[in-house]
């Protein structure tokens, strides 16, 4: 019996690792955070066979929970209105930053079935920079469906998702900084050009032409031609 239990445990750990690796690859390859959210929601229902999945984000100004992506088992497209009621467990996880499993929703203080008769729920926070960025919420029609195995998988997915959000934010800040740097360099170049133009006053031009004329008077045609060519190039440049 002990050997059988050990084999089952190893098999379960292998399946968990495979599921996490699958999500990790998808998150790494995606470019936009919204795409990541939608892929996670679809994979939770399509691959993990959860009945329902919604990923919420928290507005930094309003602190309100806003659905970013949603998926229902067997449905192609699922849209969740911002006015739709949010599960009590999602609100708690968003406030505390601690994951929760509800084994029987009919025994909770406020029962929301979302029109799908979800009798068990699980919610995991997405934490970035020490703050709750959002919540991954999943539900199932079977009571007691979610276990510590599901909690481990979703916690890992939330961590991968948080890393993607942080990286995307850093990439945007880098692009913005590079844009500011390029703009600064362009303005500096324009300022230098304006300084050169300011130096090209009539007195400067007179001195140049007078010097070239002196070489002509001396019959030094080569030097006169050289300086005249350089002066013409400078005029064209400025």
C-alpha positions as CSV (number, residue, x, y, z in Angstrom):
1,X,0.0,0.0,0.0
2,X,2.9,2.3,0.8
3,X,4.5,1.8,-2.6
4,X,1.2,2.4,-4.4
5,X,0.7,5.7,-2.4
6,X,4.2,6.8,-3.3
7,X,3.7,6.0,-7.0
8,X,0.4,8.0,-7.0
9,X,2.1,10.9,-5.2
10,X,5.0,10.9,-7.7
11,X,2.5,10.8,-10.6
12,X,0.5,13.7,-9.1
13,X,3.7,15.8,-8.7
14,X,4.7,15.0,-12.3
15,X,1.3,16.1,-13.6
16,X,1.5,19.3,-11.5
17,X,5.0,20.1,-12.9
18,X,3.8,19.4,-16.5
19,X,0.8,21.7,-16.0
20,X,3.0,24.5,-14.6
21,X,5.5,24.1,-17.5
22,X,2.7,24.3,-20.0
23,X,1.5,27.6,-18.5
24,X,5.0,28.9,-18.2
25,X,5.7,28.4,-21.9
26,X,2.5,30.1,-22.9
27,X,3.1,33.1,-20.6
28,X,6.7,33.5,-21.8
29,X,5.7,33.5,-25.5
30,X,2.9,36.0,-25.2
31,X,3.6,39.6,-25.8
32,X,0.7,41.5,-24.2
33,X,-0.6,41.1,-20.6
34,X,-4.2,40.9,-21.8
35,X,-3.2,38.0,-24.1
36,X,-1.6,36.2,-21.1
37,X,-4.8,36.7,-19.0
38,X,-7.1,35.3,-21.8
39,X,-4.8,32.3,-22.4
40,X,-4.7,31.5,-18.7
41,X,-8.4,31.7,-18.4
42,X,-9.0,29.4,-21.4
43,X,-6.4,26.9,-20.3
44,X,-7.9,26.7,-16.8
45,X,-11.2,25.5,-18.3
46,X,-9.9,23.7,-21.4
47,X,-6.8,22.0,-20.0
48,X,-7.4,21.8,-16.2
49,X,-11.2,21.2,-16.7
50,X,-12.4,23.9,-14.3
51,X,-15.9,24.9,-14.9
52,X,-15.4,28.6,-14.8
53,X,-12.4,31.0,-14.6
54,X,-12.2,34.8,-14.3
55,X,-9.1,36.9,-13.9
56,X,-9.6,40.2,-12.1
57,X,-7.4,43.2,-11.9
58,X,-7.6,45.9,-9.2
59,X,-7.8,49.6,-10.3
60,X,-5.1,51.6,-8.5
61,X,-7.3,54.6,-8.3
62,X,-10.7,53.1,-7.7
63,X,-9.5,49.9,-6.0
64,X,-12.4,48.2,-7.8
65,X,-12.1,44.7,-9.2
66,X,-12.3,44.7,-13.0
67,X,-12.6,41.4,-15.0
68,X,-9.7,41.2,-17.6
69,X,-10.4,37.7,-19.0
70,X,-13.0,35.0,-18.5
71,X,-13.6,31.5,-19.8
72,X,-16.4,28.8,-19.2
73,X,-15.9,25.2,-20.0
74,X,-17.4,24.5,-23.5
75,X,-17.9,28.1,-24.4
76,X,-16.0,29.9,-27.1
77,X,-16.3,33.5,-25.9
78,X,-17.2,34.6,-22.4
79,X,-17.6,38.3,-21.4
80,X,-18.1,39.4,-17.8
81,X,-19.7,42.8,-17.2
82,X,-17.9,45.1,-14.7
83,X,-21.3,45.4,-13.1
84,X,-21.6,41.6,-12.5
85,X,-21.4,40.6,-8.8
86,X,-18.0,39.5,-7.6
87,X,-17.7,36.4,-5.5
88,X,-17.1,37.0,-1.8
89,X,-13.9,34.9,-1.8
90,X,-12.5,37.1,-4.6
91,X,-13.1,40.2,-2.5
92,X,-11.4,38.7,0.5
93,X,-8.4,37.5,-1.5
94,X,-8.0,40.9,-3.1
95,X,-8.1,42.5,0.4
96,X,-5.8,40.1,2.2
97,X,-3.5,38.8,-0.5
98,X,-4.0,35.2,0.7
99,X,-5.4,32.4,-1.4
100,X,-8.6,30.6,-0.4
101,X,-10.5,27.4,-1.3
102,X,-14.2,27.2,-0.8
103,X,-15.2,23.6,-0.7
104,X,-19.0,24.2,-0.5
105,X,-20.3,27.6,-1.6
106,X,-23.8,26.8,-0.3
107,X,-22.4,27.1,3.3
108,X,-20.9,30.6,2.8
109,X,-22.5,33.8,4.0
110,X,-23.2,35.1,0.6
111,X,-23.8,32.5,-2.2
112,X,-23.2,33.5,-5.8
113,X,-23.6,30.8,-8.4
114,X,-22.9,33.1,-11.4
115,X,-25.7,31.3,-13.2
116,X,-23.5,28.2,-13.5
117,X,-24.2,26.5,-10.1
118,X,-20.7,26.7,-8.9
119,X,-20.5,24.8,-5.7
120,X,-16.7,25.0,-5.1
121,X,-14.4,27.9,-5.6
122,X,-10.7,28.8,-5.5
123,X,-9.1,32.3,-5.6
124,X,-5.4,33.1,-5.8
125,X,-3.8,36.6,-5.7
126,X,-1.5,38.0,-8.3
127,X,1.0,40.0,-6.4
128,X,3.4,42.5,-8.0
129,X,5.8,44.9,-6.1
130,X,4.3,43.7,-2.8
131,X,0.8,44.6,-3.7
132,X,-2.2,42.6,-5.0
133,X,-2.5,43.3,-8.7
134,X,-5.4,41.0,-9.2
135,X,-7.0,37.7,-8.5
136,X,-7.4,34.4,-10.4
137,X,-10.8,33.0,-9.6
138,X,-12.0,29.5,-10.6
139,X,-15.2,27.6,-9.9
140,X,-16.6,24.1,-10.3
141,X,-20.0,22.5,-10.2
142,X,-18.7,19.7,-7.9
143,X,-18.5,20.3,-4.2
144,X,-15.0,19.8,-2.7
145,X,-13.5,19.7,-6.2
146,X,-10.5,22.0,-5.5
147,X,-7.6,20.6,-3.5
148,X,-4.1,21.7,-2.4
149,X,-2.9,20.4,-5.8
150,X,-5.0,22.9,-7.6
151,X,-3.9,25.6,-5.1
152,X,-0.2,24.8,-5.9
153,X,-0.8,25.0,-9.7
154,X,-2.8,28.3,-9.5
155,X,-0.3,29.8,-7.1
156,X,2.6,29.0,-9.5
157,X,0.5,30.4,-12.5
158,X,-0.2,33.6,-10.5
159,X,3.5,34.0,-9.8
160,X,4.4,33.5,-13.5
161,X,1.7,36.0,-14.4
162,X,3.1,38.5,-11.9
163,X,6.6,38.1,-13.4
164,X,5.1,38.8,-16.8
165,X,3.3,41.9,-15.6
166,X,6.5,43.2,-14.0
167,X,8.6,42.5,-17.1
168,X,6.0,44.1,-19.4
169,X,6.0,47.2,-17.2
170,X,9.8,47.3,-17.2
171,X,9.9,47.0,-21.0
172,X,7.4,49.8,-21.4
173,X,9.4,52.0,-19.1
174,X,12.6,51.2,-21.0
175,X,11.0,52.1,-24.3
176,X,9.7,55.3,-22.8
177,X,13.2,56.1,-21.4
178,X,14.8,55.4,-24.7
179,X,12.2,57.6,-26.5
180,X,13.0,60.5,-24.0
181,X,16.7,60.0,-24.6
182,X,16.3,60.1,-28.3
183,X,14.2,63.2,-28.0
184,X,16.8,64.9,-25.8
185,X,19.6,64.1,-28.2
186,X,17.6,65.5,-31.1
187,X,16.9,68.7,-29.2
188,X,20.6,68.9,-28.3
189,X,21.5,68.5,-32.0
190,X,19.0,71.2,-32.9
191,X,20.4,73.5,-30.3
192,X,23.9,73.0,-31.6
193,X,22.7,73.7,-35.1
194,X,21.0,76.9,-33.9
195,X,24.3,77.9,-32.2
196,X,26.2,77.4,-35.5
197,X,23.5,79.3,-37.4
198,X,23.9,82.2,-34.9
199,X,27.6,82.2,-35.6
200,X,27.0,82.6,-39.3
201,X,26.4,86.3,-39.0
202,X,27.3,88.8,-41.8
203,X,30.6,89.7,-40.0
204,X,31.7,86.0,-40.1
205,X,30.8,85.6,-43.7
206,X,32.6,88.8,-44.6
207,X,35.8,87.6,-42.9
208,X,35.7,84.3,-44.7
209,X,35.2,85.9,-48.1
210,X,37.9,88.4,-47.4
211,X,40.3,85.7,-46.5
212,X,39.5,83.7,-49.7
213,X,39.9,86.9,-51.7
214,X,43.4,87.4,-50.2
215,X,44.5,84.0,-51.5
216,X,43.1,85.0,-55.0
217,X,45.1,88.2,-54.9
218,X,48.2,86.2,-54.0
219,X,47.5,83.9,-57.0
220,X,47.3,81.0,-54.6
221,X,44.5,79.4,-56.5
222,X,44.7,76.0,-54.9
223,X,44.3,77.3,-51.4
224,X,41.6,79.7,-52.5
225,X,39.7,76.9,-54.1
226,X,40.1,74.7,-51.0
227,X,38.8,77.3,-48.6
228,X,36.0,78.3,-51.0
229,X,34.8,74.7,-51.3
230,X,34.9,74.2,-47.5
231,X,33.0,77.5,-47.0
232,X,30.4,76.4,-49.6
233,X,30.0,73.0,-47.7
234,X,29.6,74.9,-44.4
235,X,26.9,77.1,-45.9
236,X,25.0,74.1,-47.3
237,X,25.3,72.3,-43.9
238,X,24.1,75.2,-41.9
